Amino acid sequence: MASTVNTLLVEGSFDDQVIELAEYFDTLKGGEPTLAQELQPLLEKGEKEDVMEKLVEASSVLSQAPEKEYIPAYNLLVHLIRTSPLLPSLLDTVTANLSVPLKNSPNGAVLSLTILTTIFNVLSPESSLRSEVFRSIIKIVEENGLYETLKPQLKSLDRWLLEWDSGVEDTRDVLVLLANVAEKAGDNQFYEFLVQALQRFPVDEADEDEARELAIRAVKAAITLPHHMEFSDLTTLEPVKALSATDPEFYAFFEIFAAGEFQDLEEFKEEHEGWLEENGIDDAVATRKMRLLTLTTLAAKAQDRSLPYSRIAAGLHIPPEEVELWVIDVIRAGLVEGKLSQLSQTFLIHRVAYRSFGKEEWVEVGQRLESWKESLRGILDVIVAARRQVETQTEKEKSAAERLLQQSGDGVLGEA
């Protein structure tokens, strides 16, 4: 699907091609009456639409074709239907047939994908039919575990969605299908597809069942994916915000990861015993992630960019001897940069990745900028004072030199 091929070269007139394909179908099917004989009078009358309907209806027999003849036969069929005014309905039948891979072939699913890719490429980039074909491709990929063959093509997904312009609901459906197949294949990109789908729900649909289910699924993924530490992408989504009314406990749990600390998680688990297990959330993963996020928050709040071991141990509910291990983990996670000082028992912070960026963070940034400006002013004052001192000293030395020169000149003239 990466190519932009829009041509399919097949020789012969329409009538000759139809009869050739019909005779091939007859060969595969066997018996009487033959399709070629049935279509001949329709061709003579110029009833092309009836011809194509009957030809496509009979095309299911291609599932019995020899592997080496399968793609050429389908290429001819695709060529015949692509210019028909009945293309949408004819294509539905063809894609349905292709969803049943070639019999007696270990490569049946791959061959079906090859033909569907050809159909995808010969359709106009702006055609909404491309979306339908793409759905069929996703279905075969999922059923046959072929996600790795599709994944490289998904770099063009955003462009395709714009080109098809097939409506918000259709786009959401495609994204959810991709999320399903990616998750089944163990690819964490499924989370990105879920977020993109949620972005396409308007406010008035945010609390509907479909939106709610996707929102819960995305939140669970964000919490349980070991290396996912970002939650601000979810906080602005309308379906996620709607959970505060439809699923208040779940939303409260989400808010802990979005902006809370480890103590908040502990209190939630005490108040809702067994809730995590009932909702399919791994307690160990959630606990580890919350400790890393809490350490990030503590680092962000450290005004002097220095965080004592004792404060880390208290905030993470861990023994002092584990502090350095957790600091190393948070650095590896890319949330904080800094170095440990065993001598002073402090974590010296160089950089922090904010978990969220709201009013409090802007205030903190403002305070840090003011502090930085004050430091610069102090440095500038020192530089100005030093410069003035140098200029004053230079001026004194210059004046002294001039007086000395003057005195020397007066002595010489007096002797003359």
FINU-68163 format. One record per atom (N, C-alpha, C): residue in one letter; x, y, z. Coordinates in steps of 0.02 Angstrom, whole numbers, plus 50000, padded with zeros to 5 digits. Layout:
<rs>
AXYZ
...
</rs>
This chain:
<rs>
M500414993950000
M500005000050000
M500425006350000
A501085005450005
A501505011350006
A501545014649938
S501435010749884
S501475013549817
S500865017749801
T500915021649747
T500345025749726
T500135023749656
V500215017249640
V500035014749574
V499285015449564
N499075018349508
N498375019249494
N498175016349426
T498605012049400
T498455008949335
T498505001349342
L498124997949298
L498144990649295
L498064988849222
L498614986549192
L498634985349120
L498374978349103
V497834978049065
V497544971749042
V497354972548969
E497564967848926
E497434968448855
E496754965448837
G496474967848779
G495854965048752
G495254969548764
S494724968448725
S494104972348732
S493724970048794
F493234974048814
F492824972448873
F492494965548863
D492184964548804
D491824958248792
D492304952248795
D492894953048763
D493374947548763
D493614945848834
Q493724951048873
Q493964950048942
Q493424946548984
V492804948648976
V492254945649014
V492194938248997
I492184936648932
I492114929648911
I492704925448935
E493304928348930
E493904924748954
E493844922949028
L493624927849068
L493574926649140
L492994921849155
A492434922649119
A491864918249130
A492054910949114
E492414910049059
E492614903249040
E493084900249094
Y493494904649123
Y493944902249176
Y493534900149237
F493024904049254
F492584902249310
F492244895549296
D492034894649234
D491704888349215
D492174882449224
T492814883549207
T493304878249214
T493384876249288
L493394881349332
L493474879949403
L492854876549432
K492274878649407
K491644876149435
K491444869549404
G491484869049340
G491264863049304
G490504862749301
G490234858549258
G489514857649254
G489174862549206
E488524861949199
E488104866049155
E487564869549196
P487264875149173
P487484878849113
P488114882849128
T488454884949077
T489074888649086
T488924896049091
L489344899449130
L489264906749140
L489404910449074
A489894908049036
A490064911348972
A489464911448925
Q489104905848923
Q488504905548880
Q487964910248906
E487904910948970
E487394915248999
E487544922648987
L488174924348985
L488364931348978
L488384933648905
Q488474929048859
Q488564931048789
Q487984935148763
P487344933148772
P486794937248746
P486744944048781
L486924944348844
L486914950848879
L487434955548850
L488004952848832
L488524956948802
L488294959648734
E487954955348697
E487724957348630
E487204962948635
K486824963048691
K486334968348702
K486644974548733
G487274974048752
G487614979748782
G487424980848855
E487164975648888
E486944976348958
E487534974849005
K488004979549006
K488624978549042
K488524977949118
E488044981649144
E487944981549217
E487694974749240
D487234971749202
D486994965049218
D487554959949212
V487974960949161
V488544956549150
V489004956649211
M489164962749234
M489634963349290
M489344960449355
E488694961449365
E488384958749426
E488434951049427
K488284947949370
K488314940649367
K489034938049371
L489494941649340
L490194939549340
L490474939949412
V490334945449446
V490594946249514
V490254941349562
E489614940149551
E489254935349593
E489564928449588
A489814926749529
A490114920149518
A490844919849539
S491144925649558
S491864925949570
S492084922249634
S491614920349676
S491804916649736
S492154910049719
V492054907649658
V492354901349637
V493124901949633
L493374908249633
L494094909249630
L494464906449692
S494094905249745
S494414902349804
S494654895249791
Q494444892349733
Q494664885649715
Q495214885749663
A495434891849643
A495934892449590
A496624890149613
P497044887749567
P497734886249584
P498094892649606
E498564891949650
E498894897849679
E499204902349625
K499524899449574
K499864903549524
K499384907249479
E498744905149476
E498244908449433
E497794913249472
Y497854913149537
Y497394916849581
Y497454924449570
I498054927149575
I498154934349569
I498004936849499
P498244933549445
P498074935849378
P497314936049365
A496954931049389
A496234930849379
A495904936749416
Y496124937949477
Y495834943549515
Y496024950349484
N496624950849457
N496824957149425
N496354958749367
L496174953649329
L495714954749273
L495034956749298
L494804953549352
L494144955249380
L494144962449406
V494674964349441
V494724971249467
V494724976249411
H495084974649358
H495094979149300
H494394980149271
L494004974849270
L493334975349240
L492844979349284
I492914978649350
I492414981949392
I492594989249409
R493224991149401
R493434997749426
R493105003549390
T492895002549327
T492575008049290
T491815007349289
S491555002249322
S490825001149322
S490475006049369
P489885008549349
P489495012949394
P489255009149456
L489285002449453
L489074998349510
L489674996649555
L490225000149547
L490834998549583
L490744997549658
P490395001949694
P490335000949767
P490034994149786
S489484992349754
S489164985949771
S489574980049747
L489874980649688
L490294975249662
L490904974149707
L491174979649731
L491774979249774
L491604975849840
D491014977049866
D490804973649927
D490844966149920
T490604963649863
T490604956449851
T491314953849844
V491734957549808
V492424955449796
V492814955149862
T492744960449903
T493114960449967
T492854955050014
A492204953650011
A491924948250052
A492224941550030
N492294940549965
N492594934349940
N493324933749962
L493674939349960
L494384939249978
L494494938150052
S493984939350091
S494044938050163
S494084930650178
V493904926550129
V493974919250134
V494594917350093
P495164916350125
P495784915050088
P495744909050042
L496194908949994
L496244903449946
L496304896749981
K495904892049959
K495914885449989
K496544881649970
N496744877150013
N497314872650000
N497954876449984
S498054882250017
S498674886050007
S498884889150072
P499514888050092
P499754891050154
P499844898650147
N499824901050085
N499924908250072
N499264911850057
G498704908550072
G498054911350054
G497944918350080
A498094919550144
A497974926150174
A498424931450142
V499044929650128
V499524934350097
V499294936050027
L499034931049990
L498784932349922
L498174937049924
S497734935949972
S497154940349979
S497374947449993
L497874948250036
L498134954950052
L498454958149990
T498784954149950
T499084956749889
T498564959649842
I498014955949834
I497474958249789
I497124964349818
L496994964349883
L496664970049914
L497104976249910
T497764975249915
T498224980849907
T498204983649837
T498144979249788
T498074981449718
T497434985549710
I496884983149738
I496254986849734
I496324993649768
F496634993749827
F496744999949863
F497125005049820
N497635002649786
N498065007149747
N497745009649682
V497305005549652
V497005007749589
V496415012449601
L496165012649661
L495625017449677
L495925024349685
S495525029449670
S495745036349678
S495915037649751
P496455041349766
P496635042849836
P496065046049876
E495625049749841
E495075053149875
E494455048849883
S494475042749856
S493885038449858
S493755035649928
S493135036349951
S492955033550016
S492965025850014
L492955023049953
L492985015749947
L493655013049973
R494155017349971
R494805015249999
R494735013350072
S494315016950107
S494195015450178
S493905008550186
E493435006750143
E493125000150148
E493624994550134
V494044995750083
V494554990850067
V495054990150124
F495224995850154
F495704995850209
F495424991850269
R494774992450281
R494464988450334
R494554981050321
S494454979050258
S494534972050240
S495254969750251
I495724974150235
I496424972550245
I496564971350320
I496304975950361
I496404975350434
I496114968750460
K495524966950434
K495194960850457
K495624954750442
I495884954250381
I496304948550363
I496954948550404
V497234954550413
V497854955150453
V497744952550523
E497174954450554
E497034952450623
E496904944850627
E496514942250581
E496324935150585
E496914930550571
N497424933150537
N497984928850517
N498644930850549
G498624935450597
G499234937350632
G499764940450587
L499544944850542
L500004947750493
L500124955250505
Y500074957350568
Y500134964550582
Y500794967450559
E501334963650563
E501984966250544
E502024967950470
T501584964950429
T501574966750358
T501204973350347
L500764975050393
L500374981250386
L500714987150420
K501054985950474
K501324991350515
K501754996350476
P502214994250431
P502624999150395
P502215004050354
Q501615001950332
Q501205006250290
Q500825011550330
L500785010650396
L500375015050437
L500675022050444
K501285023050421
K501565029750422
K501175034450377
S500795031650330
S500385035650285
S499655036450309
L499505033750368
L498815033550392
L498495040450397
D498845045250427
D498565051950434
D498385054950367
R498815053950318
R498675056650251
R498075053150220
W498035046650228
W497465042950201
W496805045350231
L496805046150297
L496185048350330
L495955055150304
L496425059550291
L496255066150264
L495995065550192
E496325061350153
E496135060550083
E495435057450076
W495295052350118
W494645049050112
W494075053650132
D494185057450186
D493675062050212
D493005058350215
S493015052450245
S492415048250245
S491985049150307
G492105054450345
G491675055750402
G492005053950468
V491805057250521
V492095056250587
V491985049150612
E491375046650605
E491225039950631
E491625034550596
D491675035150530
D492055030250492
D492795030350512
T493055036450520
T493765037150540
T493875034050609
R493405035250655
R493465032350722
R493465024750717
D493025021950677
D492985014750670
D493645011750645
V493935015050595
V494575012650568
V495115012750622
L495135018150660
L495635018850713
L495545013550768
V494925012050785
V494785006950835
V494985000050809
L494844998750745
L495054992350715
L495804991550718
L496164997050703
L496894996850706
L497134995850778
A496794999050825
A496974998150895
A496894990850916
N496364987750893
N496234980750910
N496774976150883
V496934977050819
V497424972550788
V498124973850815
A498284980150830
A498944981750858
A499024978850928
E498494979450969
E498524976851037
E498584969251036
K498204966150991
K498234958850985
K498934956450966
A499284960650926
A499954958950903
A500494960950955
G500274964051009
G500744966051061
G501124972351046
D500844976551002
D501164982850984
D500844988551025
N501254992051064
N500994997451107
N500715003351068
Q500795003351002
Q500525008750962
Q499755008750965
F499465003250989
F498735003050995
F498485008751038
Y498885010851087
Y498675016451130
Y498595022851090
E499055024151044
E499025030151002
E498385030150960
F498205024250934
F497595023850894
F496975025250937
L496985022850999
L496425024151044
L496355031651058
V496905034951071
V496885042151085
V496625045951024
Q496855044050964
Q496615047350903
Q495865046250893
A495625040350910
A494905038950905
A494515043350955
L494765043851015
L494425047851067
L494415055251049
Q494915057551014
Q494945064550994
Q494385066250945
R494075061350916
R493565062450865
R492855061850892
F492775062050958
F492115062150988
F491925069351008
P491385071950981
P491165078651001
P490895078451073
V490815084351102
V490605084851172
V489935081351184
D489465082051137
D488795079151148
D488785071551142
E489335068451121
E489375061151117
E489865058251168
A490165062551209
A490705060451252
A490495055451305
D489855055451325
D489635050851378
D489255044851351
E489255043951285
E488915038051256
E489335031851269
D489015026051262
D489335019751280
D489995018551243
E489995019951178
E490595018751139
E491175023051163
A491035029451174
A491555033951198
A491795031951268
R491325030151310
R491495028151379
R491945022051379
E491775016951340
E492175010851339
E492885012151313
L492935016351261
L493595017951234
L493995022051284
A493665026651319
A494015030751368
A494295026451424
I493895021851450
I494125017351503
I494705013051478
R494635010651418
R495165006451389
R495815010451382
A495775016651360
A496375020751351
A496695022451418
V496285024051468
V496555025551534
V496905019451563
K496595013651558
K496905007551583
K497575006351548
A497585007451483
A498205006451445
A498745011251469
A498565017551478
A499055022551500
A499345020751568
I498935017851611
I499165016051679
I499565009551679
T499365004751639
T499674998151642
T500264997251595
L500325001251542
L500915000651499
L501525002851538
P502004998451549
P502564999851595
P502955006251580
H503045007851516
H503475013551499
H503085019851480
H502435019651488
H502035025551472
H501955029751535
M502215035851533
M502205040151592
M501835046751580
E501515047451523
E501185053651504
E500435052951511
F500115057651547
F499395057451556
F499045063851533
S499435068951517
S499125075351496
S498755074551430
D498955069551389
D498615068551325
D497895066051335
L497755063251394
L497085060751409
L496655065951445
T496955070151484
T496575074651528
T496135079551489
T496315080951426
T495925085851387
T495395082551343
L495375075851341
L494895072351298
L494205072351329
E493705074151291
E493015074651316
E492755068051344
P492855062351310
P492615055951338
P492935054251405
V493575056151414
V493915054851477
V493625059351532
K493525065651515
K493235070251564
K492525068151583
A492165065151537
A491485062951550
A491455057251600
L492015053751610
L492035048251659
L491925050751730
S492045057151741
S491945059951809
S491205059351829
A490755059051779
A490045058351794
A489805051151787
T490055047651735
T489815040851723
T490175035651766
D490815036751780
D491215031951818
D491655035851867
P491365038751919
P491745043151964
P492335039751998
E492265033452017
E492815029952050
E493395029052002
F493245027151941
F493765026151891
F494105032851875
Y493715038151871
Y494005044651856
Y494455047051914
A494235045651976
A494645047552034
A495315043752032
F495285037452012
F495885033452006
F496345036451952
F496065038351896
F496445041451842
F496775047951864
E496405052051902
E496675058451925
E497295057551969
I497325052052005
I497915050752046
I498545050352002
F498485046851945
F499055046151900
F499185052451860
A498665056351850
A498745062451812
A499095067951853
A498945068151918
A499215073751958
A499335072052031
G499175065952054
G499235064252124
G499915061552143
E499965059052205
E500585056152230
E500445049252259
F500975045852279
F500915038952300
F500445038052359
Q500445042852405
Q499995042552462
Q499265042252440
D499105045952386
D498415046052360
D498215039052336
L498685035652303
L498545028852279
L498425024152337
E498835024652388
E498755020352446
E498075021452479
E497875027652485
E497225029152516
E496655026452473
F496725027052406
F496205024552361
F496135016952369
K496685013452373
K496655006152379
K496355004052446
E496485007852498
E496185006352563
E495425007352562
E495215012652528
E494495014252524
E494125009752476
H494475007052426
H494155002952374
H494524996352369
E494484992452421
E494844986052423
E494604981352367
G495074978652330
G494914974052276
G494724977452210
W494694984052210
W494454987652150
W494924986752091
L495574987152103
L496064986452049
L495994979652015
E495954974452054
E495894967652026
E495244966951987
E494694969652014
E494054969151980
E494054972751913
N494464977851906
N494484981851845
N495074980051800
G495394974351814
G495924971851771
G496554976051770
I496724979151828
I497314983351832
I497834979951875
D498434979151849
D498974975851884
D499224980451940
D499134978252002
D499314982352060
D500064983852060
A500474978852043
A501204979752045
A501424985051995
V501144984751935
V501314989651883
V501094996651903
A500464997151929
A500205003651950
A500615006552007
T500805002352054
T501185004652112
T501875007252091
R502215003452048
R502865005652025
R502825012251987
K502335012651943
K502265018751903
K502115024751948
M501695023851998
M501505029352041
M502105031752082
R502535027152102
R503135029252138
R503595033552093
L503675031452030
L504085035351984
L503785042251972
L503125042551964
L502795048951953
L502835053352015
T502785050252073
T502835054152135
T503535057052143
L504035053152127
L504725055552131
L504825061352082
T504505060952024
T504535066351975
T504235072752004
T503655072052037
T503335077752068
T503765080852123
L504055076552165
L504495079052218
L505085082952190
A505355080352134
A505925083752102
A505715090452074
A505115090752046
A504865096952017
A504735102252070
K504555100052130
K504395104752184
K505005106852225
A505575103652213
A506175105352251
A506435112152229
Q506335117152272
Q506485124052253
Q507235125152242
D507655122052282
D508375123052275
D508705117752231
R508285113852194
R508515108652149
R508905103252187
S508735102552251
S509065097452292
S508535093852332
L508525087152327
L508005083152359
L508325078252408
P508195079052473
P508495074452523
P508235067352515
Y508665062552530
Y508465055452528
Y507865054252574
S507855057552631
S507315056552679
S506645058552651
R506635063952611
R506005066252581
R505775061252528
I506245058452491
I506065053452440
I505785047152473
A506115044852525
A505885038852560
A505185039752589
A505065045552617
A504395046852646
A503865047352592
G504025050752536
G503525051652483
G503365045252446
L503855040752440
L503745034552403
L503565028652448
H503575029752514
H503435024452563
H503915018652553
I504555020152554
I505075015052545
I505605015952599
P505985010652614
P506525011352662
P507095015552632
P507475019052673
P508015023452648
P508515019952602
E508645013552615
E509145010052574
E508915008852502
E508275009852488
E508025008852419
E507985015352380
V508135020952411
V508065027552378
V508475027952314
E509105026052318
E509535026752259
E509295022452201
L509025016552215
L508765012252162
L508185015552126
W507745018852164
W507165022252133
W507385028452095
V507885031852119
V508145037652083
V508435035452016
I508805029952017
I509085027251954
I508525025451906
D507995022351932
D507415020451890
D507085026551858
V506995031951897
V506655037851870
V507085041251818
I507745040851827
I508195043651776
I508165039451712
R508155032851720
R508105028451661
R507445029451624
A506925031151661
A506265032351630
A506245038951593
G506765043051600
G506795049451565
G506375054851597
L506165053851659
L505745058751692
L506145064151727
V506735062451751
V507155067151788
V507875066051767
E508265071451767
E508985070951757
E509325073951819
G509855070851842
G510205073451900
G510745068551922
K511015069651981
K511525065152008
K511425064352083
L511645058652108
L511585057052178
L512205059252216
S512085061952274
S512645063752318
S512575059552382
Q512965054252385
Q512935049852444
Q513205053452506
L513685058052494
L513975061652550
L513465065852587
S513065069552547
S512555073952578
S511865070652581
Q511815064452555
Q511175060852555
Q510625064952520
T510805067552461
T510325071552423
T510355069652349
F509805070952315
F509755070052242
F509775077052212
L510315078452174
L510405085052143
L510075084952075
I509575089252064
I509155088952005
I509385093851951
H509445091251891
H509635095451834
H509035097251791
R508595092451780
R508005093551737
R507445089051759
V506825091551752
V506225087651770
V505715088151714
A505415082451697
A504865082351649
A504215083151687
Y503875088751678
Y503255090051714
Y502715085051693
R502355082351742
R501815077651728
R501225081051695
S501105087151714
S500585091151682
S500815098351686
F500525102451644
F500745109451643
F500135114051645
G499985116251706
G499415120651716
G499615127151750
K499145130051787
K499265136551819
K499835136251869
E499845131051911
E500365130451961
E501065130051929
E501095126251874
E501745125551840
E501975132151809
W501495135851781
W501675142451753
W501905147151808
V501585146851866
V501805151051923
V502515149151943
E502635142551946
E503305140351965
E503825142551914
V503655141951850
V504115144151798
V504245151651805
G503705155451820
G503785162651830
G504255164251888
Q504185160351942
Q504615161352000
Q505335159751984
R505425154251947
R506105152351929
R506425157551882
L506025160251836
L506275165451791
L506475171651829
E506055173451878
E506215179351919
E506865178251958
S506925172151985
S507545170452021
S508145170751975
W508045168151915
W508585168251865
W508765175451846
K508245179551837
K508355186551820
K508735190151876
E508545188751939
E508885191851995
E509615189751996
S509735183351981
S510435180951979
S510815184551925
L510495185351866
L510825188851811
L510955196151829
R510465199151863
R510555206151884
R511155206751931
G511205201851978
G511775201852024
G512435201251988
I512435196551939
I513055195651899
I513215201951860
L512695205051831
L512785211051791
L513055216751835
D512775217251897
D513005222451943
D513745221551959
V513945215251970
V514645213751985
V515085215751926
I514845213851865
I515235215451805
I515295222951796
V514735226651805
V514745233951797
V515205237151849
A515155234651912
A515575237451964
A516315236251949
A516465230151926
A517155228451909
A517405232751851
R516955233751803
R517145237851745
R517295244951766
R516855247651809
R516965254451833
R517615255051873
Q517745249951912
Q518365249951951
Q518965249951905
V518925245751853
V519475245551805
V519545252251770
E518975255151749
E519005261651715
E519285267051760
T519065266851824
T519325271851872
T520075270951882
Q520285264751891
Q520985263351901
Q521395265451839
T521115263951781
T521455265751718
T521525273351713
E520975276851731
E520985284151728
E521505286951776
K521555284051837
K522045286351886
K522755285251859
E522865279251830
E523525277751804
E523695282351746
K523195283951705
K523305288451648
K523495295451673
S523115297751724
S523255304451751
S523945304751783
A524115299451818
A524775299151850
A525335299251798
A525225295651744
A525725295351690
A525805302151658
E525235305651648
E525265312251616
E525635317251661
R525505316851728
R525855321351774
R526605319951774
L526765313551774
L527475311651773
L527815314151710
L527465313551654
L527735315851591
L527825323351591
Q527335326851619
Q527365334151622
Q527955336451664
Q528035333151722
Q528585334951766
Q529255333751732
S529305328251697
S529925326551661
S530075331751608
G529565334151573
G529655339151520
G529875345851550
D529575347751605
D529755354151636
D530495354151659
G530735348551683
G531435348151705
G531915349051648
V531785346251591
V532225346751533
V532265353951508
L531705357451504
L531685364251478
L532055368951526
G531995367751591
G532325372051640
G533075371751632
E533345365851619
E534055365151610
E534305368651548
A533865368851496
A534075372151434
A534125379551445
</rs>
